[in-house]
Amino acid sequence: MAFSPLIRQMVDALRGLPGVGPKTAQRMALHLLERDRPAAAHLAQALQAAIDGVGYCTRCRTLSETEICSLCSDPRRDDSLLCVLQSPADVWAVEQAGGYQGRYFVLKGHLSPLDGMGPEEIGVPALLDCLEGRAVTEVILATNPTVEGEATAHYIAGLLRPRGIKVSRIAHGVPLGGELEYIDGGTLAHALAGRTQIL
């Protein structure tokens, strides 16, 4: 069955969401139009309000409704620690985990020359500018444990070490509660390589 242009446009827009394929987008669109038009109107209003009102923090580059986000304006946070992440979603993940009380800097992705993502595109110059005149003693590189994430961390570490800043990398390996027989080989190899002494 061919959908009308407006329905097709709605389905195509929903397909732009991560993890939403053609069938799921079609089900969502039809559900909103057939059974829950008030929810569709609310969703449209919320999306427009977020597009109009959410920008980026001028300090850490995470999503924010204000020029300086609540994390950067919190005086209780440790100015000597800076955690470098790939996206605002990573900031929220670290915050939900709890325990980290330092500052953040959000890159715009990872190094990927094939996709045209070099140091300038992801914000490495902005990171270096951010460190000027600040009392940061340690930078924690919390990029994803992918080939691109590791390359990004290695590149940034190479720029920071000559500045006398301690550079650390988040640990990767066996998750808490995981069983070794179900862990993939790459993760297990990384866990063994990054083992720590029991004190």
C-alpha positions, 0 to 999 in steps of 0.5 A: 500500500502506498502512503500519502506524502504526509504519512510517508514524510512522517515515516521517513522522519521517524526512520532517522532515529537510531535503531528505528527501521522502516517497519518500526517507523511505519508502526510508530507513525500509524499508531500516533495518527490512528490511536494517539493524536494528542501524544503526536501533538505533544511530541511535535511540540516537545521536539520543536521546543528542544530544537529551539531551546537546547544548545551547547555549553560553552565550556564543556560542549554538552547539551544545555539550555543555558550558556553554561550547563549546571555541571560546569557551574557547580562549584563543588566539582573538582577542577583538577580532573577533566574527563574527555568523552565522545558525546553528551550521552556519555556525560549522562552515562558517567553522571548516572554511574556516580562517583565522578566529581570532576569536569567534562569536555565533550568531543564531537565524535571520534577520529575517522579520516574516512568519514572526514572526521579529523582533529578539528572536526571533533574539537581537539583544538577546543580541548587544548584551548580549554586546558589553557589557564586551568588547574587541570592535573589529570585528563581522563580519556573516556572514549569508546573502546573501539578502534576509532575511540582508541585511536582518538585517545592515543592521539589526544594523549600524545598532545597532552603528555608534553604539557605535563598533564597526567593522562589516564584511560578508563578501564575496559574489560570484564563487566561486574557480574560477568562470566568469563565463558561468555566474554568475547575474546577482545574484551578478555584480552583487554582485561588481561592486559589492563590487570591491576595488582590486588593490595 
